[in-house]
Amino acid sequence: AQRFPESGPESLRAPVPKQSEKAMMMNADEDYGFDVFGFIHIPQALTPAEVDACNQALDAVGGEEGGLLDSPHGDPFRALQQHPVLQGYLDSLCGPDSVMDHPPTLVAGAGADAAAAAPLSAGAPERQRRLRYANFGDTRVSHGVRIFLALAPTTNAGGVLLVPASHNRSSEPPADFLSGAVDLDMTEETALQAGDLLICAATLLWGVR
């Protein structure tokens, strides 16, 4: 199974990085892509050493992510809160005063294990309203993002499934589409390598295959 710690669906704000660790800001193409599709894929945002440290931390707590940030083994994940690459994108999308509203959780590709699959969802309706995304001319309103960090490569066995542009939907999707009973050819599964980041608007429909 692949490990995707998911810090969502709000972005985080941590201490300002050191001057030598200048935050990486979104460029114009990435900004346009996020506005249209509702997500951005950042390849190799973490180094192999950082990925290894995160995996070792998870192994040290037996793969249980609960309380990881408060654990003595949680240093690699606490360090992500001031990671210059992640910090820069979050500042671009949500501004410098955003906060994490719940700790990381593990998401694994379901593959042959149907019980591990998760239907498409963006959360409860009231949560969607609070975390809405909108772009009016030069003003972006992005009240939340969901972040996936790949700690192992995805495979054909499954992974995170997205519905591109669904963050801008004005009506709710059919229930049988959300459950996976019907396939409307609207989903996308982004191939991720260890160290990649996938940042999605909080209201983007997502699930696990």
Secondary structure as GFF3:
##gff-version 3
##sequence-region A 1 209
A	DSSP	beta_strand	4	6	.	.	.	ID=ss1
A	DSSP	alpha_helix	28	37	.	.	.	ID=ss2
A	DSSP	beta_strand	39	42	.	.	.	ID=ss3
A	DSSP	alpha_helix	48	60	.	.	.	ID=ss4
A	DSSP	three_ten_helix	68	70	.	.	.	ID=ss5
A	DSSP	alpha_helix	75	80	.	.	.	ID=ss6
A	DSSP	alpha_helix	84	94	.	.	.	ID=ss7
A	DSSP	beta_strand	105	107	.	.	.	ID=ss8
A	DSSP	three_ten_helix	114	116	.	.	.	ID=ss9
A	DSSP	beta_strand	118	121	.	.	.	ID=ss10
A	DSSP	alpha_helix	125	130	.	.	.	ID=ss11
A	DSSP	beta_strand	133	136	.	.	.	ID=ss12
A	DSSP	beta_strand	139	142	.	.	.	ID=ss13
A	DSSP	beta_strand	145	149	.	.	.	ID=ss14
A	DSSP	beta_strand	160	162	.	.	.	ID=ss15
A	DSSP	three_ten_helix	166	168	.	.	.	ID=ss16
A	DSSP	alpha_helix	175	179	.	.	.	ID=ss17
A	DSSP	beta_strand	197	201	.	.	.	ID=ss18
A	DSSP	beta_strand	206	208	.	.	.	ID=ss19
###
